[in-house]
Amino acid sequence: MASSRVVPVAVIQRRAGEDLEANLAGTLAAIEEAARRGAKIICTQELFRSKYFCQSEDYQYFDYAESIPGPTSHALAAVAKKYKVVIVGSLFERRAAGLYHNTSVVIDADGELLGMYRKMHIPDDPLFYEKFYFTPGDLGFKAFQTKYAKIGVLICWDQWYPEGARITALKGAEVIFLPTAIGWHPSEEDSTNKAQHQSWELIQRSHAVANGVFIATPNRVGHETFDGIPGEGIRFWGQSFICDPRGQLLQVGSVDQEEILIAECDLSFINQQRTHWPFLRDRRIDAYGSITERYLGD
């Protein structure tokens, strides 16, 4: 039996307000608290510095974007170095004039920027008009060797695609983080809302099982509306979670409260799980070429 490799993993579940600097300060404080409570790898929710501005197509919100490295990544790096923790931070990246990405930075425990992951799958749905703001990622699916574990990052809409989780796991990720901003339209029926949430949790826990990895997903909470946007906004459903390679829930957040979730993730369990459920061994890599086709039913 392999010796234990226990790494405390944390996800930050918060509300976001109008003040970008206050959102940053609150998230930094939560990261510091998580570090003081023993967490070694800490992940923010998606686009934590602001309210979820993609509810409309509005040019003013491009002002929220910043370069990487930039002010927010430097602030995260300072905390990472101070507490010797790894931080996954979700930012609105200004890459060049007119070129923007939904990007997560990975900062190692010495405060150095290990790299970035740019969101690959960009949604365009009512109140989730991300294609107006974000260019699809061009860095591919990645895994980063940090001080404490090899980790991967996917972002929100990416979480619905088994291909992304599989490739990230094949690159060696032991924990896949999925910073998220997802919620309900308040006018929808409770039965619809319940089904949406169950599907969201189920698909991600399935990634854990299929790939033999830990999954850690921070989501925001709160009911967010914007002046000038008709309708009732989005009620973000929280319920951030961390699960093990069997898909078993280790920590689950509430629907509406700010929380720090911390789970002790024994990375040695990955080998045990993959040995007993050898999905990677039994993959028919010679038969999967068609997966790159758009559709095969014509």
Secondary structure, DSSP 8 states (H G I E B T S, - for coil): -----EEEEEEEE----S-HHHHHHHHHHHHHHHHHTT-SEEE--TTTTS--GGGS--GGGGGG-B-SSSHHHHHHHHHHHHHT-EEEEEEEEEEETTEEEEEEEEE-TTS-EEEEEE-----EETTEEGGGT-----S-S-EEE-SS-EEEE--GGGGG-HHHHHHHHHTT-SEEE-----EE-TTS-HHHHHHHHHHHHHHHHHHHHHHT-EEEE---EEEE--TT--S--EEEE---EEE-TT--EEEE--SSS-EEEEEEEETHHHHHHHHHS-TTTT--GGG-GGGGSS----
